[in-house]
Amino acid sequence: MIMAGYRNRLVHGYAHVSPDELHEIITTRLGDFALFCSYITQFMEKE
């Protein structure tokens, strides 16, 4: 699941996110953020 999928779980409390699950997410599933950063970097380099 991409990070955006956790927004509703975290913000609205639709389901409990355990500390272990959160740790796993932030240590292994940050690909979305890396991709976002690469897009921002590419955009900035063009400007």
PQR file of N, CA, C, O and H, with PARSE charges and radii, in Angstrom:
ATOM      1  N   MET A   1       0.854  -1.190   0.000 -0.4000 1.5000
ATOM      2  CA  MET A   1       0.000   0.000   0.000 -0.0000 2.0000
ATOM      3  C   MET A   1       0.888   1.237   0.000  0.5500 1.7000
ATOM      4  O   MET A   1       1.908   1.290   0.687 -0.5500 1.4000
ATOM      5  N   ILE A   2       0.489   2.205  -0.765 -0.4000 1.5000
ATOM      6  CA  ILE A   2       1.248   3.443  -0.797 -0.0000 2.0000
ATOM      7  C   ILE A   2       0.943   4.269   0.451  0.5500 1.7000
ATOM      8  O   ILE A   2      -0.067   4.064   1.124 -0.5500 1.4000
ATOM      9  H   ILE A   2      -0.340   2.161  -1.324  0.4000 1.0000
ATOM     10  N   MET A   3       1.838   5.199   0.739 -0.4000 1.5000
ATOM     11  CA  MET A   3       1.691   5.999   1.957 -0.0000 2.0000
ATOM     12  C   MET A   3       0.379   6.761   2.013  0.5500 1.7000
ATOM     13  O   MET A   3      -0.188   6.934   3.092 -0.5500 1.4000
ATOM     14  H   MET A   3       2.659   5.365   0.192  0.4000 1.0000
ATOM     15  N   ALA A   4      -0.114   7.218   0.870 -0.4000 1.5000
ATOM     16  CA  ALA A   4      -1.373   7.960   0.862 -0.0000 2.0000
ATOM     17  C   ALA A   4      -2.511   7.130   1.433  0.5500 1.7000
ATOM     18  O   ALA A   4      -3.463   7.682   1.985 -0.5500 1.4000
ATOM     19  H   ALA A   4       0.346   7.077  -0.007  0.4000 1.0000
ATOM     20  N   GLY A   5      -2.428   5.842   1.312 -0.4000 1.5000
ATOM     21  CA  GLY A   5      -3.471   4.972   1.839 -0.0000 2.0000
ATOM     22  C   GLY A   5      -3.569   4.984   3.357  0.5500 1.7000
ATOM     23  O   GLY A   5      -4.592   4.589   3.916 -0.5500 1.4000
ATOM     24  H   GLY A   5      -1.654   5.393   0.864  0.4000 1.0000
ATOM     25  N   TYR A   6      -2.523   5.429   4.019 -0.4000 1.5000
ATOM     26  CA  TYR A   6      -2.537   5.476   5.476 -0.0000 2.0000
ATOM     27  C   TYR A   6      -3.092   6.783   6.028  0.5500 1.7000
ATOM     28  O   TYR A   6      -3.342   6.888   7.229 -0.5500 1.4000
ATOM     29  H   TYR A   6      -1.692   5.749   3.564  0.4000 1.0000
ATOM     30  N   ARG A   7      -3.285   7.765   5.181 -0.4000 1.5000
ATOM     31  CA  ARG A   7      -3.775   9.058   5.658 -0.0000 2.0000
ATOM     32  C   ARG A   7      -5.089   8.919   6.416  0.5500 1.7000
ATOM     33  O   ARG A   7      -5.202   9.389   7.548 -0.5500 1.4000
ATOM     34  H   ARG A   7      -3.081   7.680   4.205  0.4000 1.0000
ATOM     35  N   ASN A   8      -6.071   8.287   5.811 -0.4000 1.5000
ATOM     36  CA  ASN A   8      -7.372   8.159   6.471 -0.0000 2.0000
ATOM     37  C   ASN A   8      -7.266   7.344   7.742  0.5500 1.7000
ATOM     38  O   ASN A   8      -7.926   7.655   8.734 -0.5500 1.4000
ATOM     39  H   ASN A   8      -5.979   7.905   4.891  0.4000 1.0000
ATOM     40  N   ARG A   9      -6.449   6.310   7.729 -0.4000 1.5000
ATOM     41  CA  ARG A   9      -6.286   5.499   8.942 -0.0000 2.0000
ATOM     42  C   ARG A   9      -5.711   6.335  10.072  0.5500 1.7000
ATOM     43  O   ARG A   9      -6.161   6.241  11.214 -0.5500 1.4000
ATOM     44  H   ARG A   9      -5.913   6.058   6.923  0.4000 1.0000
ATOM     45  N   LEU A  10      -4.720   7.148   9.755 -0.4000 1.5000
ATOM     46  CA  LEU A  10      -4.054   7.926  10.793 -0.0000 2.0000
ATOM     47  C   LEU A  10      -4.861   9.142  11.224  0.5500 1.7000
ATOM     48  O   LEU A  10      -4.978   9.423  12.417 -0.5500 1.4000
ATOM     49  H   LEU A  10      -4.354   7.224   8.827  0.4000 1.0000
ATOM     50  N   VAL A  11      -5.419   9.862  10.255 -0.4000 1.5000
ATOM     51  CA  VAL A  11      -6.104  11.115  10.560 -0.0000 2.0000
ATOM     52  C   VAL A  11      -7.495  10.881  11.124  0.5500 1.7000
ATOM     53  O   VAL A  11      -7.894  11.531  12.090 -0.5500 1.4000
ATOM     54  H   VAL A  11      -5.324   9.633   9.287  0.4000 1.0000
ATOM     55  N   HIS A  12      -8.230   9.957  10.527 -0.4000 1.5000
ATOM     56  CA  HIS A  12      -9.618   9.755  10.922 -0.0000 2.0000
ATOM     57  C   HIS A  12      -9.817   8.585  11.886  0.5500 1.7000
ATOM     58  O   HIS A  12     -10.921   8.359  12.382 -0.5500 1.4000
ATOM     59  H   HIS A  12      -7.906   9.429   9.743  0.4000 1.0000
ATOM     60  N   GLY A  13      -8.761   7.859  12.139 -0.4000 1.5000
ATOM     61  CA  GLY A  13      -8.854   6.761  13.090 -0.0000 2.0000
ATOM     62  C   GLY A  13      -9.733   5.618  12.611  0.5500 1.7000
ATOM     63  O   GLY A  13     -10.375   4.950  13.421 -0.5500 1.4000
ATOM     64  H   GLY A  13      -7.864   8.042  11.736  0.4000 1.0000
ATOM     65  N   TYR A  14      -9.771   5.382  11.285 -0.4000 1.5000
ATOM     66  CA  TYR A  14     -10.589   4.289  10.768 -0.0000 2.0000
ATOM     67  C   TYR A  14     -10.121   2.936  11.278  0.5500 1.7000
ATOM     68  O   TYR A  14     -10.924   2.019  11.452 -0.5500 1.4000
ATOM     69  H   TYR A  14      -9.249   5.925  10.626  0.4000 1.0000
ATOM     70  N   ALA A  15      -8.862   2.819  11.511 -0.4000 1.5000
ATOM     71  CA  ALA A  15      -8.311   1.579  12.050 -0.0000 2.0000
ATOM     72  C   ALA A  15      -7.087   1.935  12.891  0.5500 1.7000
ATOM     73  O   ALA A  15      -6.390   2.912  12.614 -0.5500 1.4000
ATOM     74  H   ALA A  15      -8.211   3.564  11.370  0.4000 1.0000
ATOM     75  N   HIS A  16      -6.845   1.145  13.897 -0.4000 1.5000
ATOM     76  CA  HIS A  16      -5.695   1.372  14.763 -0.0000 2.0000
ATOM     77  C   HIS A  16      -4.409   1.004  14.020  0.5500 1.7000
ATOM     78  O   HIS A  16      -4.332  -0.048  13.385 -0.5500 1.4000
ATOM     79  H   HIS A  16      -7.412   0.352  14.122  0.4000 1.0000
ATOM     80  N   VAL A  17      -3.416   1.865  14.102 -0.4000 1.5000
ATOM     81  CA  VAL A  17      -2.104   1.579  13.546 -0.0000 2.0000
ATOM     82  C   VAL A  17      -1.161   1.390  14.725  0.5500 1.7000
ATOM     83  O   VAL A  17      -0.926   2.315  15.503 -0.5500 1.4000
ATOM     84  H   VAL A  17      -3.478   2.720  14.618  0.4000 1.0000
ATOM     85  N   SER A  18      -0.629   0.192  14.847 -0.4000 1.5000
ATOM     86  CA  SER A  18       0.230  -0.117  15.987 -0.0000 2.0000
ATOM     87  C   SER A  18       1.603   0.530  15.807  0.5500 1.7000
ATOM     88  O   SER A  18       2.003   0.841  14.685 -0.5500 1.4000
ATOM     89  H   SER A  18      -0.819  -0.559  14.215  0.4000 1.0000
ATOM     90  N   PRO A  19       2.312   0.730  16.896 -0.5600 1.5000
ATOM     91  CA  PRO A  19       3.671   1.266  16.791  0.2800 2.0000
ATOM     92  C   PRO A  19       4.569   0.397  15.909  0.5500 1.7000
ATOM     93  O   PRO A  19       5.392   0.920  15.158 -0.5500 1.4000
ATOM     94  N   ASP A  20       4.413  -0.921  15.996 -0.4000 1.5000
ATOM     95  CA  ASP A  20       5.219  -1.817  15.159 -0.0000 2.0000
ATOM     96  C   ASP A  20       4.909  -1.617  13.681  0.5500 1.7000
ATOM     97  O   ASP A  20       5.820  -1.588  12.853 -0.5500 1.4000
ATOM     98  H   ASP A  20       3.744  -1.346  16.605  0.4000 1.0000
ATOM     99  N   GLU A  21       3.634  -1.479  13.346 -0.4000 1.5000
ATOM    100  CA  GLU A  21       3.247  -1.254  11.964 -0.0000 2.0000
ATOM    101  C   GLU A  21       3.786   0.087  11.469  0.5500 1.7000
ATOM    102  O   GLU A  21       4.305   0.173  10.356 -0.5500 1.4000
ATOM    103  H   GLU A  21       2.894  -1.502  14.018  0.4000 1.0000
ATOM    104  N   LEU A  22       3.669   1.109  12.271 -0.4000 1.5000
ATOM    105  CA  LEU A  22       4.168   2.428  11.898 -0.0000 2.0000
ATOM    106  C   LEU A  22       5.681   2.397  11.691  0.5500 1.7000
ATOM    107  O   LEU A  22       6.188   2.992  10.740 -0.5500 1.4000
ATOM    108  H   LEU A  22       3.247   1.038  13.176  0.4000 1.0000
ATOM    109  N   HIS A  23       6.398   1.713  12.568 -0.4000 1.5000
ATOM    110  CA  HIS A  23       7.846   1.584  12.426 -0.0000 2.0000
ATOM    111  C   HIS A  23       8.191   0.879  11.117  0.5500 1.7000
ATOM    112  O   HIS A  23       9.103   1.305  10.407 -0.5500 1.4000
ATOM    113  H   HIS A  23       5.986   1.230  13.340  0.4000 1.0000
ATOM    114  N   GLU A  24       7.482  -0.183  10.794 -0.4000 1.5000
ATOM    115  CA  GLU A  24       7.724  -0.915   9.549 -0.0000 2.0000
ATOM    116  C   GLU A  24       7.477  -0.015   8.342  0.5500 1.7000
ATOM    117  O   GLU A  24       8.237  -0.044   7.374 -0.5500 1.4000
ATOM    118  H   GLU A  24       6.742  -0.529  11.370  0.4000 1.0000
ATOM    119  N   ILE A  25       6.427   0.773   8.403 -0.4000 1.5000
ATOM    120  CA  ILE A  25       6.080   1.667   7.295 -0.0000 2.0000
ATOM    121  C   ILE A  25       7.186   2.700   7.076  0.5500 1.7000
ATOM    122  O   ILE A  25       7.641   2.889   5.948 -0.5500 1.4000
ATOM    123  H   ILE A  25       5.810   0.797   9.189  0.4000 1.0000
ATOM    124  N   ILE A  26       7.616   3.360   8.131 -0.4000 1.5000
ATOM    125  CA  ILE A  26       8.587   4.451   7.952 -0.0000 2.0000
ATOM    126  C   ILE A  26      10.005   3.949   7.707  0.5500 1.7000
ATOM    127  O   ILE A  26      10.866   4.727   7.297 -0.5500 1.4000
ATOM    128  H   ILE A  26       7.247   3.206   9.048  0.4000 1.0000
ATOM    129  N   THR A  27      10.266   2.674   7.947 -0.4000 1.5000
ATOM    130  CA  THR A  27      11.614   2.161   7.679 -0.0000 2.0000
ATOM    131  C   THR A  27      11.706   1.391   6.371  0.5500 1.7000
ATOM    132  O   THR A  27      12.811   1.140   5.890 -0.5500 1.4000
ATOM    133  H   THR A  27       9.566   2.041   8.279  0.4000 1.0000
ATOM    134  N   THR A  28      10.576   1.010   5.780 -0.4000 1.5000
ATOM    135  CA  THR A  28      10.654   0.202   4.556 -0.0000 2.0000
ATOM    136  C   THR A  28       9.797   0.700   3.409  0.5500 1.7000
ATOM    137  O   THR A  28       9.973   0.246   2.278 -0.5500 1.4000
ATOM    138  H   THR A  28       9.679   1.215   6.170  0.4000 1.0000
ATOM    139  N   ARG A  29       8.878   1.614   3.661 -0.4000 1.5000
ATOM    140  CA  ARG A  29       7.945   2.011   2.608 -0.0000 2.0000
ATOM    141  C   ARG A  29       7.950   3.505   2.326  0.5500 1.7000
ATOM    142  O   ARG A  29       6.894   4.134   2.255 -0.5500 1.4000
ATOM    143  H   ARG A  29       8.735   1.982   4.579  0.4000 1.0000
ATOM    144  N   LEU A  30       9.105   4.052   2.171 -0.4000 1.5000
ATOM    145  CA  LEU A  30       9.184   5.478   1.899 -0.0000 2.0000
ATOM    146  C   LEU A  30       9.423   5.762   0.415  0.5500 1.7000
ATOM    147  O   LEU A  30       9.817   6.868   0.048 -0.5500 1.4000
ATOM    148  H   LEU A  30       9.963   3.540   2.230  0.4000 1.0000
ATOM    149  N   GLY A  31       9.188   4.780  -0.420 -0.4000 1.5000
ATOM    150  CA  GLY A  31       9.367   4.949  -1.855 -0.0000 2.0000
ATOM    151  C   GLY A  31       8.526   6.068  -2.432  0.5500 1.7000
ATOM    152  O   GLY A  31       8.966   6.768  -3.345 -0.5500 1.4000
ATOM    153  H   GLY A  31       8.868   3.881  -0.121  0.4000 1.0000
ATOM    154  N   ASP A  32       7.323   6.245  -1.913 -0.4000 1.5000
ATOM    155  CA  ASP A  32       6.459   7.335  -2.383 -0.0000 2.0000
ATOM    156  C   ASP A  32       7.123   8.686  -2.164  0.5500 1.7000
ATOM    157  O   ASP A  32       7.086   9.556  -3.034 -0.5500 1.4000
ATOM    158  H   ASP A  32       6.966   5.676  -1.172  0.4000 1.0000
ATOM    159  N   PHE A  33       7.728   8.853  -0.998 -0.4000 1.5000
ATOM    160  CA  PHE A  33       8.377  10.124  -0.693 -0.0000 2.0000
ATOM    161  C   PHE A  33       9.614  10.327  -1.559  0.5500 1.7000
ATOM    162  O   PHE A  33       9.871  11.440  -2.017 -0.5500 1.4000
ATOM    163  H   PHE A  33       7.758   8.147  -0.291  0.4000 1.0000
ATOM    164  N   ALA A  34      10.375   9.274  -1.786 -0.4000 1.5000
ATOM    165  CA  ALA A  34      11.556   9.372  -2.645 -0.0000 2.0000
ATOM    166  C   ALA A  34      11.147   9.749  -4.063  0.5500 1.7000
ATOM    167  O   ALA A  34      11.793  10.586  -4.693 -0.5500 1.4000
ATOM    168  H   ALA A  34      10.166   8.370  -1.413  0.4000 1.0000
ATOM    169  N   LEU A  35      10.087   9.143  -4.566 -0.4000 1.5000
ATOM    170  CA  LEU A  35       9.597   9.466  -5.903 -0.0000 2.0000
ATOM    171  C   LEU A  35       9.123  10.918  -5.966  0.5500 1.7000
ATOM    172  O   LEU A  35       9.438  11.637  -6.915 -0.5500 1.4000
ATOM    173  H   LEU A  35       9.562   8.463  -4.054  0.4000 1.0000
ATOM    174  N   PHE A  36       8.376  11.342  -4.968 -0.4000 1.5000
ATOM    175  CA  PHE A  36       7.914  12.724  -4.904 -0.0000 2.0000
ATOM    176  C   PHE A  36       9.098  13.691  -4.907  0.5500 1.7000
ATOM    177  O   PHE A  36       9.093  14.688  -5.629 -0.5500 1.4000
ATOM    178  H   PHE A  36       8.120  10.758  -4.197  0.4000 1.0000
ATOM    179  N   CYS A  37      10.104  13.389  -4.102 -0.4000 1.5000
ATOM    180  CA  CYS A  37      11.289  14.251  -4.038 -0.0000 2.0000
ATOM    181  C   CYS A  37      12.004  14.300  -5.383  0.5500 1.7000
ATOM    182  O   CYS A  37      12.507  15.353  -5.776 -0.5500 1.4000
ATOM    183  H   CYS A  37      10.109  12.579  -3.516  0.4000 1.0000
ATOM    184  N   SER A  38      12.056  13.176  -6.092 -0.4000 1.5000
ATOM    185  CA  SER A  38      12.712  13.189  -7.398 -0.0000 2.0000
ATOM    186  C   SER A  38      11.944  14.059  -8.385  0.5500 1.7000
ATOM    187  O   SER A  38      12.554  14.750  -9.202 -0.5500 1.4000
ATOM    188  H   SER A  38      11.647  12.321  -5.772  0.4000 1.0000
ATOM    189  N   TYR A  39      10.615  14.035  -8.321 -0.4000 1.5000
ATOM    190  CA  TYR A  39       9.815  14.903  -9.190 -0.0000 2.0000
ATOM    191  C   TYR A  39      10.054  16.380  -8.866  0.5500 1.7000
ATOM    192  O   TYR A  39      10.181  17.207  -9.769 -0.5500 1.4000
ATOM    193  H   TYR A  39      10.121  13.474  -7.657  0.4000 1.0000
ATOM    194  N   ILE A  40      10.113  16.697  -7.597 -0.4000 1.5000
ATOM    195  CA  ILE A  40      10.360  18.078  -7.190 -0.0000 2.0000
ATOM    196  C   ILE A  40      11.755  18.512  -7.642  0.5500 1.7000
ATOM    197  O   ILE A  40      11.931  19.624  -8.141 -0.5500 1.4000
ATOM    198  H   ILE A  40      10.010  16.025  -6.864  0.4000 1.0000
ATOM    199  N   THR A  41      12.734  17.645  -7.469 -0.4000 1.5000
ATOM    200  CA  THR A  41      14.100  17.958  -7.886 -0.0000 2.0000
ATOM    201  C   THR A  41      14.167  18.205  -9.388  0.5500 1.7000
ATOM    202  O   THR A  41      14.788  19.170  -9.833 -0.5500 1.4000
ATOM    203  H   THR A  41      12.591  16.742  -7.063  0.4000 1.0000
ATOM    204  N   GLN A  42      13.535  17.343 -10.166 -0.4000 1.5000
ATOM    205  CA  GLN A  42      13.511  17.525 -11.620 -0.0000 2.0000
ATOM    206  C   GLN A  42      12.847  18.856 -11.998  0.5500 1.7000
ATOM    207  O   GLN A  42      13.332  19.572 -12.874 -0.5500 1.4000
ATOM    208  H   GLN A  42      13.030  16.558  -9.805  0.4000 1.0000
ATOM    209  N   PHE A  43      11.758  19.170 -11.343 -0.4000 1.5000
ATOM    210  CA  PHE A  43      11.067  20.428 -11.608 -0.0000 2.0000
ATOM    211  C   PHE A  43      11.964  21.626 -11.287  0.5500 1.7000
ATOM    212  O   PHE A  43      12.060  22.571 -12.070 -0.5500 1.4000
ATOM    213  H   PHE A  43      11.364  18.588 -10.632  0.4000 1.0000
ATOM    214  N   MET A  44      12.609  21.570 -10.139 -0.4000 1.5000
ATOM    215  CA  MET A  44      13.463  22.681  -9.717 -0.0000 2.0000
ATOM    216  C   MET A  44      14.655  22.849 -10.657  0.5500 1.7000
ATOM    217  O   MET A  44      15.081  23.974 -10.919 -0.5500 1.4000
ATOM    218  H   MET A  44      12.531  20.802  -9.504  0.4000 1.0000
ATOM    219  N   GLU A  45      15.187  21.759 -11.157 -0.4000 1.5000
ATOM    220  CA  GLU A  45      16.333  21.827 -12.057 -0.0000 2.0000
ATOM    221  C   GLU A  45      15.949  22.456 -13.397  0.5500 1.7000
ATOM    222  O   GLU A  45      16.799  23.055 -14.056 -0.5500 1.4000
ATOM    223  H   GLU A  45      14.841  20.845 -10.943  0.4000 1.0000
ATOM    224  N   LYS A  46      14.702  22.332 -13.807 -0.4000 1.5000
ATOM    225  CA  LYS A  46      14.228  22.917 -15.055 -0.0000 2.0000
ATOM    226  C   LYS A  46      14.013  24.420 -14.924  0.5500 1.7000
ATOM    227  O   LYS A  46      14.108  25.152 -15.909 -0.5500 1.4000
ATOM    228  H   LYS A  46      14.011  21.845 -13.271  0.4000 1.0000
ATOM    229  N   GLU A  47      13.730  24.869 -13.735 -0.4000 1.5000
ATOM    230  CA  GLU A  47      13.447  26.304 -13.510 -0.0000 2.0000
ATOM    231  C   GLU A  47      14.711  27.113 -13.432  0.5500 1.7000
ATOM    232  O   GLU A  47      14.655  28.329 -13.248 -0.5500 1.4000
ATOM    233  H   GLU A  47      13.653  24.274 -12.935  0.4000 1.0000
TER
END
